[in-house]
Amino acid sequence: MKNTKQFLIGIIIFSFLAVVSLQAQTSLSSFDNDKYKLIEQISSEEELFHCEVPCGIYNDEVRITLIKEHIATIEKSMTLISELSKEEKTNYNQLVRWITTKEKHANKIQEIVSQYFLHQRIKITKLDDKKAYEKYHKQLELLHHISVNAMKTKQSIDLSVIKTIQGKVEDFEHIYFADHDHKH
């Protein structure tokens, strides 16, 4: 029922924007302020699409699990890079492969943080609701820390960064799921 409602609202918005576009091409001066108000009203609906493609198949818990797997892969990469670098006869092929793997998985963490959580799941909250705004602010802060620490894993093989990013993911997981409905 919810998906049907969202689909119908999407069709209405799309149709409306198509008409507006045609009007704008013919006469910009005839564009009516009521149309702006309608777009604002429809866009402000709480249930309106929170995903780029409202499909209902994604899972928040899975995204957290993926981040944790990427962190584990980065940690293993750092350990092996360190070990390979200490060998008397360095295997540069393997060394480059582990460095590339580390970079790739750090990028994947950043993509999940940005593309999934920041763009689609964390809802913008106004100052009116102090408790909701504090949670929103804390989620943004934690996601920023996760993204920055993912970047730091690209810059070195310092395993303390792994501990930091793991802690930030745990903190985010706790605050995000504290009273989240787990529905997508």
N, C-alpha and C positions, 0 to 999 in steps of 0.2 A: 504494500500500500504506500509506504514511504517513498520507495523507488519510483513508483508510478507518479506520485505527486511531484517529485523532483523532475521526472522526465517531462511532465506536462508543463511545469514552470519553465523548464529549459526551452521547450518548443515555443512558449509564449514570448519569452525573452528574445529568442532567435528571430521569430517572426516580427516582433516589434522593432528590433534593430534593423532588420531588412527594410521595413517600411521607412524608418527614420533615415536610413542611408539613401533611399530613393528620393525622399523629400529633400534631403540636404543637397543632392545633386541638382534638383530642379529649382529650389528656392530656400536659401538659408534663412531668409528673414521670416519665413512662415513657420519656422520651428517653434513649437509651443512649449512654454515652461512646464505645463502639466505633464508632458512626456518625460522630462527630467525627473519630476517628482515620482512618476510611476516606476521608473528604473530604480531610483533610490529606495522606494518602498519594497519592490520585489527583491532587490539586492540585500536589503537588511534582514530578510527572513533568516532566522537562526538555522533552519534546516537546509538552506540553499547550498548547493554543491560545495563540498569542502575538498573535493578531489578534482584534478584536471580532467579525468575521465571517470564520472561517477559509476563505478562498476560494482562496488561492494565486495570485491574479492581480496583486498589487502587485509593484512592482519598486523596490528601494532606489536603484539608480542613477538611475532616472527621478525619484525624489523630490529627489535632489541637483540634477539638471538643472533641475527646476522651481524650486527655491530660487534657483538662479543666474539663471534667467530673470526671476524676481520682482525680484531685486536689480538687474538690468539695466534693468527697467522703472522701478523707483524712481529709479535714477540718471538716466535720461532725463527722468523727471518733474521731478526737482530742477533739472536744467539748464534745462528749458523754463519752469518756474516762475520761476527767476531771470531768464531772458531776458524773459519776459512782464511781469514786475514793473518792468523797466527801460524799457519802451516809453513813449513820450510819451503815447499814448492807450491805456491799459490795456484789454485785452480780458478783462473779468472772467469771461465765460462760459468761455473757454478756461482761464483761471487756475484757476477752481473745478474744472473737469474734471480738470486735471492734479493738483491737490491731492487730489481724491477718488481718482484712480487710484493715487497714491502711498500713500494710507492703505489702500486695498483690497489692494494687493500686499504691504504690510507685514503686514497681518492674515493673508494667505495663508501667508507664511513662518512666522509664529507658529503657525498651525494645523498645518502640516506638522511642525514641530519638536515640538509638543506631542502632537497627535493621532496622528501616525504614528510618529515615533521614540521619544518618551518613553513614550507609553501602550502601544505595541505591539512595538517592535523592540529597545529597549535592555533587556536582561534584568537584573533585580536580582541582584547578586552579593554573596556573603558574604565576610567578611574572611578566611576560611580560605585562600582562593586569592589570595595577595597580588598576583600579576601580573594576574589577571583583575579583581580589585577596583580596582587602579590604572587599568586601561583603562576600567572602568565609571565611575570617578570622573572621569576626564579627559573621557569622552564627555558626562557630565552637565554638567560645567563648560563645555565648548564649546557644547553646545546652549543652555545658559542665556545665554551671551554672544551667540549668534545671535539668540535671542528678544529680549533686552534691546536689542541694536543695531537690530533691526527696529522696536522701539518708538521708539528715538531717531530713526529716519528719519521718523517721523510728526511729530516735534517741530520739525524745522528742514529746511533745504535744505543742510546742511553735508555736502559730498561726502567729507570725511574719514571719516565714519561708513560710507560705502559701502566704502571701502578696508578698514576694520576688519572689517566683516561678511564681506566676501569672504575675508579672511585666516582668519577663524574657520571659515568653511565649508570652505575648503581643508584646514585642520588637522583638522576633524571627518572629512572625507572620507578623509583619509590614515589616521587611527587606526581609523575604523570598518571600512574595507575592508582593512586590513592583513592580517588573517587570517580575515576573515568569509567564510562560504561562499556568499554572494550568493544563497542560496535563500530563498524565502519560503514 
